[in-house]
Amino acid sequence: MNLVSKPIGLHVYHLMTAATWIVIALALFHNFLALATKIEADALRHSGWWPCDITSNTSVSHCTWLGISFDYSGSIVEINIDDNYDYREFTVNLSNMNYSLLPNLTSLQVFGDYLTDTIPLQIYALPKLRHLNLSTNKLTDELPLCFQNLTMLEVIDIHDNQINSLIPPELGNLKRLIYLDLSFNLLNGMIPMTLAKLKNLAQLSLQYNCFNGSIPSEIGNLTNLAYLSMRMNFFSGSIPLEIGNLRNLAYLSVAGNFFSGSILSEIGNLTNLAYLSMEGNSFRGSIPSEIGNLMNLAYLSMEGNFFSGSIPSEIGNLMNFAYLSMEGNFFSGSIPSEIGNLMNLAYLSMARNSFSGSILSEIGNLTNLAYLSMEDNSFNGSIPSEIGKLKSLIMLMLSSNSFTGPFHRK
């Protein structure tokens, strides 16, 4: 009997001992989480990012503060101070936060005219940071090299600040980066070739800066790119033919620079392109027939360049066209009848070129047209009565041509 009861008792003892240790372990874990949460809360309180009447009230959990998100353990994972923040009189100082006490932070968003200092080097102490948005502030100085340590970053948005520096080549080490918006700053210099290592990049916004030099051919490595804007900088040289590798590109703007050269036939590879803006450069040459491959193109602006030659008939393939501006170039020849296929066209400007011939009756097919400008060319003949079918037309400009005959009002 004793031989049987002894092992049973020993077994019960071991079960009780194991249960005790589990309880102790859970208690220790709970205390650890509580301590970690308190440390994070203290980091917020001492940052000065929230008003004193909130931070001094220790009976109110920091998890209830505006802009704070936390995980199941109570650890802070997001700080989001945006335009809806109630404390507009506050200026947030990025350097006042002890980032090393926020080890689980994945998203830091402070935007809406709160920041006036620089991006602190201490931000490197956020090993899990994936989303960084410091846009629409007054940040100055330069982009810190500490970005290269934030290897989990997927989004960097610092548009609309006053940052004045080069793009650090080390930015190319952020292999997870999907979204990079550096627009509306004072950034300068050339685009580092190391950016070509960002193979996951889907959006690159560089517009309204002071960048110069040419586009590196390595840009063709960014095959996931869907949005690329270099608008309003000081870029020069020709567009590299490797741009034709960006087959996922839906938006491309190179307007307002000093680009030269011609439109390459490789443009026809960009079959997902919906928006193409090239105005205000020194492009020349003719429009390649391959432009007819861009079946998704809805917006094309080529104005203010040195383009010449005639409009290819393949332009009639672009059935999604809503906006087409070719004004201020040296185009010549007659308008192809295929222009009448563009039934979604709402804006058409061919002004200030050397077009000739007559306006074709096919113009009457463009029933969605609201704006038509053909002035300052060498058009002749009579104005077709079919122009009266354009019931949506608000603006019609035909001056400075050689039209003859009566104008039919219908």
C-alpha positions as CSV (number, residue, x, y, z in Angstrom):
1,M,0.0,0.0,0.0
2,N,2.8,2.4,0.9
3,L,4.6,1.4,-2.2
4,V,1.7,2.6,-4.3
5,S,0.8,5.8,-2.3
6,K,4.3,7.1,-2.2
7,P,4.7,7.5,-5.9
8,I,1.2,9.1,-6.1
9,G,2.1,11.5,-3.4
10,L,5.4,12.3,-5.0
11,H,3.5,12.9,-8.3
12,V,1.1,15.3,-6.6
13,Y,4.0,17.1,-5.0
14,H,5.7,17.5,-8.3
15,L,2.4,18.8,-9.9
16,M,2.0,21.3,-7.1
17,T,5.6,22.4,-7.3
18,A,5.3,22.9,-11.1
19,A,2.1,24.9,-10.7
20,T,3.7,27.0,-8.1
21,W,6.6,27.8,-10.4
22,I,4.2,28.6,-13.2
23,V,2.3,31.1,-10.9
24,I,5.7,32.6,-9.8
25,A,6.8,32.9,-13.4
26,L,3.5,34.5,-14.5
27,A,3.8,36.9,-11.6
28,L,7.4,37.8,-12.5
29,F,6.3,38.2,-16.2
30,H,3.4,40.5,-15.1
31,N,5.8,42.5,-13.0
32,F,8.2,42.8,-15.8
33,L,5.5,44.0,-18.2
34,A,4.3,46.5,-15.6
35,L,7.8,47.8,-15.1
36,A,8.4,48.0,-18.9
37,T,5.1,49.8,-19.4
38,K,6.0,52.3,-16.6
39,I,9.4,53.0,-18.2
40,E,7.7,53.7,-21.5
41,A,5.1,55.9,-19.8
42,D,7.9,57.9,-18.1
43,A,9.6,58.4,-21.4
44,L,6.4,60.0,-22.8
45,R,5.9,62.1,-19.7
46,H,9.5,63.5,-19.8
47,S,9.4,64.2,-23.5
48,G,7.3,67.4,-23.3
49,W,5.2,66.2,-26.3
50,W,2.0,66.4,-24.2
51,P,0.7,69.1,-22.0
52,C,1.6,69.0,-18.3
53,D,-2.0,68.8,-17.1
54,I,-2.1,65.4,-18.9
55,T,1.3,64.0,-18.1
56,S,1.2,65.0,-14.4
57,N,-2.0,63.0,-13.8
58,T,-0.6,59.6,-13.0
59,S,-4.0,58.2,-12.4
60,V,-4.7,58.4,-16.1
61,S,-3.0,55.7,-18.2
62,H,-0.7,57.0,-20.9
63,C,-2.5,54.5,-23.2
64,T,-5.5,56.9,-23.2
65,W,-3.4,59.9,-24.4
66,L,-4.2,61.2,-27.9
67,G,-2.0,59.7,-30.6
68,I,-0.8,56.6,-28.6
69,S,-1.4,53.0,-29.7
70,F,-0.2,49.9,-27.8
71,D,-0.1,46.2,-28.2
72,Y,-1.7,43.5,-26.0
73,S,1.0,43.8,-23.3
74,G,0.6,47.6,-23.0
75,S,3.8,48.4,-24.8
76,I,3.7,51.5,-27.1
77,V,3.8,50.6,-30.8
78,E,2.6,53.8,-32.4
79,I,2.9,57.5,-31.8
80,N,0.8,59.6,-34.1
81,I,0.6,63.4,-33.6
82,D,-1.1,64.8,-36.7
83,D,-3.2,67.7,-37.8
84,N,-6.1,66.6,-35.6
85,Y,-3.9,66.9,-32.5
86,D,-5.8,69.1,-29.9
87,Y,-2.7,70.9,-28.6
88,R,-1.8,73.1,-31.5
89,E,0.1,75.5,-29.2
90,F,2.7,72.9,-28.5
91,T,6.0,72.5,-30.4
92,V,7.3,69.0,-30.3
93,N,11.1,68.7,-29.9
94,L,12.2,65.4,-31.3
95,S,15.4,65.4,-29.3
96,N,13.5,65.4,-26.0
97,M,12.3,61.8,-26.4
98,N,14.3,58.9,-25.0
99,Y,13.8,56.5,-28.0
100,S,15.8,53.7,-26.3
101,L,13.0,53.3,-23.9
102,L,10.5,52.6,-26.7
103,P,11.9,49.3,-28.0
104,N,8.6,48.1,-29.6
105,L,7.7,51.3,-31.5
106,T,6.9,50.5,-35.1
107,S,5.3,53.8,-36.2
108,L,6.4,57.4,-35.4
109,Q,4.2,60.1,-37.1
110,V,4.6,63.7,-36.1
111,F,3.3,66.0,-38.9
112,G,1.4,69.2,-39.2
113,D,3.8,72.1,-38.3
114,Y,4.9,70.8,-34.8
115,L,8.6,70.3,-35.5
116,T,11.2,73.1,-35.8
117,D,14.4,71.3,-35.0
118,T,16.5,68.7,-36.8
119,I,16.0,64.9,-37.0
120,P,18.0,63.6,-34.0
121,L,20.6,60.9,-34.3
122,Q,19.0,59.2,-31.3
123,I,16.2,58.0,-33.6
124,Y,18.5,55.1,-34.5
125,A,17.5,53.5,-31.1
126,L,14.1,52.3,-32.6
127,P,15.1,48.9,-34.0
128,K,11.5,47.9,-35.0
129,L,10.5,51.2,-36.6
130,R,8.7,50.6,-39.9
131,H,6.8,53.9,-40.5
132,L,8.4,57.3,-40.1
133,N,6.4,60.4,-41.1
134,L,7.8,63.8,-40.1
135,S,6.1,65.7,-43.0
136,T,4.8,69.2,-43.2
137,N,7.0,70.6,-40.5
138,K,9.9,73.0,-40.3
139,L,12.7,70.5,-40.0
140,T,16.1,71.9,-41.1
141,D,19.7,70.8,-41.4
142,E,20.3,67.4,-43.1
143,L,19.1,63.9,-43.4
144,P,20.9,61.9,-40.7
145,L,23.1,58.9,-41.4
146,C,21.3,57.1,-38.6
147,F,18.6,56.1,-41.1
148,Q,20.9,53.3,-42.3
149,N,20.5,51.6,-38.9
150,L,16.7,51.5,-39.1
151,T,16.7,48.5,-41.3
152,M,13.0,47.6,-40.7
153,L,11.8,50.9,-42.3
154,E,9.2,50.6,-45.0
155,V,8.0,54.2,-45.1
156,I,9.9,57.4,-44.9
157,D,7.9,60.6,-45.4
158,I,9.6,63.9,-44.7
159,H,8.0,66.0,-47.4
160,D,7.4,69.7,-47.0
161,N,10.2,70.7,-44.6
162,Q,13.4,72.8,-45.0
163,I,16.0,70.0,-45.0
164,N,19.1,71.2,-46.9
165,S,21.6,68.4,-47.7
166,L,22.5,65.6,-50.1
167,I,20.7,62.2,-50.0
168,P,23.1,60.0,-47.9
169,P,24.2,57.0,-50.0
170,E,23.5,54.9,-46.9
171,L,19.8,55.3,-47.6
172,G,20.2,52.5,-50.1
173,N,20.8,50.0,-47.3
174,L,17.1,50.2,-46.3
175,K,16.1,47.1,-48.3
176,R,12.6,46.9,-46.9
177,L,11.7,50.5,-48.0
178,I,8.5,50.7,-50.0
179,Y,7.7,54.5,-49.8
180,L,10.2,57.4,-49.9
181,D,8.9,60.9,-50.0
182,L,11.5,63.7,-49.9
183,S,9.6,66.3,-51.8
184,F,9.2,70.0,-51.1
185,N,12.6,70.4,-49.3
186,L,15.9,72.0,-50.2
187,L,17.7,68.8,-50.9
188,N,20.4,69.1,-53.5
189,G,23.2,67.2,-55.3
190,M,22.9,64.2,-57.5
191,I,20.8,61.1,-56.9
192,P,23.1,58.4,-55.4
193,M,23.3,55.2,-57.4
194,T,22.8,53.3,-54.1
195,L,19.1,54.1,-54.3
196,A,19.0,51.4,-57.0
197,K,19.3,48.8,-54.3
198,L,15.8,49.6,-53.0
199,K,14.3,46.8,-54.9
200,N,11.0,46.9,-53.0
201,L,10.5,50.7,-53.6
202,A,7.0,51.4,-55.0
203,Q,6.9,55.3,-54.6
204,L,9.8,57.7,-55.0
205,S,8.9,61.4,-54.6
206,L,11.7,63.9,-55.2
207,Q,9.8,66.9,-56.6
208,Y,10.4,70.5,-55.6
209,N,13.9,70.3,-54.4
210,C,17.3,71.4,-55.8
211,F,18.6,68.1,-57.2
212,N,20.9,68.3,-60.2
213,G,22.8,66.0,-62.6
214,S,21.4,63.2,-64.6
215,I,19.2,60.3,-63.7
216,P,21.4,57.3,-63.0
217,S,20.8,54.4,-65.4
218,E,20.6,52.1,-62.3
219,I,17.1,53.5,-61.8
220,G,16.0,50.7,-64.1
221,N,16.6,48.2,-61.2
222,L,13.6,49.6,-59.3
223,T,11.2,47.3,-61.1
224,N,8.5,47.6,-58.4
225,L,8.3,51.4,-58.8
226,A,4.7,52.6,-59.5
227,Y,5.2,56.3,-58.8
228,L,8.2,58.4,-59.7
229,S,8.2,62.2,-59.5
230,M,11.2,64.4,-60.2
231,R,9.2,67.5,-61.0
232,M,10.7,71.0,-60.4
233,N,14.4,70.4,-59.8
234,F,17.6,71.1,-61.8
235,F,18.0,67.7,-63.4
236,S,19.7,67.6,-66.9
237,G,20.8,65.2,-69.5
238,S,18.6,62.6,-71.3
239,I,16.3,60.1,-69.8
240,P,18.1,56.7,-69.6
241,L,16.7,54.0,-71.7
242,E,16.6,51.8,-68.6
243,I,13.5,53.7,-67.6
244,G,11.8,51.2,-69.9
245,N,12.4,48.5,-67.3
246,L,9.9,50.1,-64.9
247,R,6.9,48.2,-66.2
248,N,4.9,48.7,-63.1
249,L,5.1,52.5,-63.4
250,A,1.7,54.3,-63.3
251,Y,2.9,57.8,-62.6
252,L,5.9,59.6,-64.1
253,S,6.7,63.3,-63.8
254,V,9.9,64.9,-64.9
255,A,8.4,68.4,-65.6
256,G,10.2,71.6,-64.8
257,N,13.8,70.5,-65.2
258,F,16.6,70.8,-67.8
259,F,16.2,67.4,-69.5
260,S,17.1,67.2,-73.1
261,G,17.2,64.4,-75.8
262,S,14.3,62.6,-77.3
263,I,11.5,60.3,-76.1
264,L,13.0,56.8,-76.4
265,S,11.1,54.0,-78.0
266,E,11.4,52.2,-74.7
267,I,8.6,54.4,-73.4
268,G,6.3,51.8,-75.1
269,N,7.3,49.3,-72.4
270,L,5.5,51.3,-69.7
271,T,2.1,49.8,-70.4
272,N,0.7,50.5,-66.9
273,L,1.5,54.3,-67.2
274,A,-1.6,56.5,-66.6
275,Y,0.1,59.8,-66.0
276,L,3.1,61.3,-67.9
277,S,4.2,64.9,-67.4
278,M,7.2,66.2,-69.4
279,E,6.5,69.9,-69.7
280,G,9.0,72.7,-69.2
281,N,12.2,70.9,-70.3
282,S,14.4,70.9,-73.5
283,F,13.2,67.7,-75.0
284,R,13.3,67.5,-78.8
285,G,12.7,65.1,-81.6
286,S,9.4,63.4,-82.6
287,I,6.9,61.3,-80.6
288,P,7.8,57.6,-81.2
289,S,5.0,55.4,-82.5
290,E,5.5,53.2,-79.5
291,I,3.5,55.7,-77.5
292,G,0.5,53.9,-78.9
293,N,1.3,51.0,-76.5
294,L,0.4,53.0,-73.5
295,M,-3.2,51.9,-73.4
296,N,-3.8,53.1,-69.8
297,L,-2.5,56.6,-70.4
298,A,-5.0,59.2,-69.2
299,Y,-2.8,62.3,-68.8
300,L,0.0,63.5,-71.1
301,S,1.6,66.9,-70.9
302,M,4.5,67.8,-73.3
303,E,4.1,71.6,-73.4
304,G,7.1,74.0,-73.4
305,N,9.7,71.8,-75.1
306,F,11.3,71.6,-78.5
307,F,9.4,68.6,-79.9
308,S,8.9,68.5,-83.6
309,G,7.5,66.3,-86.4
310,S,4.0,65.1,-86.7
311,I,1.6,63.3,-84.3
312,P,1.8,59.6,-84.9
313,S,-1.5,57.9,-85.9
314,E,-0.9,55.4,-83.0
315,I,-2.0,58.1,-80.6
316,G,-5.6,57.0,-81.5
317,N,-5.0,53.8,-79.5
318,L,-5.0,55.7,-76.3
319,M,-8.7,55.4,-75.6
320,N,-8.3,56.4,-71.9
321,F,-6.9,59.8,-72.7
322,A,-8.6,62.6,-70.7
323,Y,-5.8,65.3,-70.9
324,L,-3.4,66.0,-73.8
325,S,-1.3,69.1,-74.0
326,M,1.3,69.6,-76.7
327,E,1.4,73.4,-76.7
328,G,4.5,75.5,-77.1
329,N,6.6,73.1,-79.3
330,F,7.5,72.8,-82.9
331,F,5.1,70.1,-84.0
332,S,4.0,70.3,-87.7
333,G,1.9,68.4,-90.2
334,S,-1.8,67.8,-90.0
335,I,-3.9,66.3,-87.2
336,P,-4.4,62.5,-87.8
337,S,-8.0,61.4,-88.1
338,E,-7.3,58.9,-85.3
339,I,-7.6,61.7,-82.9
340,G,-11.3,61.2,-83.2
341,N,-10.9,57.9,-81.3
342,L,-10.1,59.7,-78.0
343,M,-13.7,59.9,-76.9
344,N,-12.8,60.4,-73.2
345,L,-10.7,63.5,-73.9
346,A,-11.7,66.5,-71.8
347,Y,-8.7,68.8,-72.4
348,L,-6.8,69.2,-75.7
349,S,-4.2,71.9,-76.4
350,M,-2.1,72.1,-79.6
351,A,-1.5,75.8,-79.3
352,R,1.7,77.6,-80.4
353,N,3.1,75.0,-82.8
354,S,3.4,74.7,-86.6
355,F,0.4,72.4,-87.3
356,S,-1.2,72.9,-90.7
357,G,-4.1,71.4,-92.7
358,S,-7.8,71.6,-91.7
359,I,-9.7,70.6,-88.6
360,L,-11.1,67.2,-89.4
361,S,-14.8,66.3,-89.0
362,E,-13.7,63.6,-86.5
363,I,-13.3,66.3,-84.0
364,G,-17.1,66.0,-83.4
365,N,-16.5,62.5,-81.8
366,L,-14.9,64.1,-78.8
367,T,-18.2,64.7,-77.0
368,N,-16.5,65.0,-73.5
369,L,-14.2,67.8,-74.6
370,A,-14.4,70.8,-72.4
371,Y,-11.2,72.7,-73.4
372,L,-9.9,73.0,-77.0
373,S,-7.0,75.2,-77.8
374,M,-5.5,75.3,-81.3
375,E,-4.5,78.9,-81.6
376,D,-1.2,80.2,-83.1
377,N,-0.6,77.5,-85.7
378,S,-1.0,77.3,-89.5
379,F,-4.4,75.6,-89.7
380,N,-6.5,76.5,-92.7
381,G,-9.8,75.7,-94.4
382,S,-13.2,76.1,-92.8
383,I,-14.2,75.2,-89.3
384,P,-16.2,72.0,-89.6
385,S,-19.8,72.1,-88.5
386,E,-19.2,68.9,-86.4
387,I,-17.5,71.2,-83.8
388,G,-21.1,72.0,-82.8
389,K,-21.5,68.5,-81.4
390,L,-19.1,69.3,-78.6
391,K,-21.9,69.9,-76.0
392,S,-19.4,69.8,-73.1
393,L,-17.2,72.5,-74.6
394,I,-16.5,75.5,-72.3
395,M,-13.4,77.0,-73.9
396,L,-12.6,77.1,-77.6
397,M,-9.5,79.0,-78.9
398,L,-8.7,79.1,-82.6
399,S,-7.1,82.5,-83.1
400,S,-3.9,83.2,-85.1
401,N,-4.5,80.6,-87.8
402,S,-5.6,80.9,-91.5
403,F,-9.2,79.6,-91.3
404,T,-11.6,80.7,-94.0
405,G,-15.3,80.6,-94.6
406,P,-18.2,81.0,-92.1
407,F,-18.3,79.7,-88.6
408,H,-21.2,77.3,-88.3
409,R,-23.1,77.8,-85.0
410,K,-25.1,74.7,-84.0
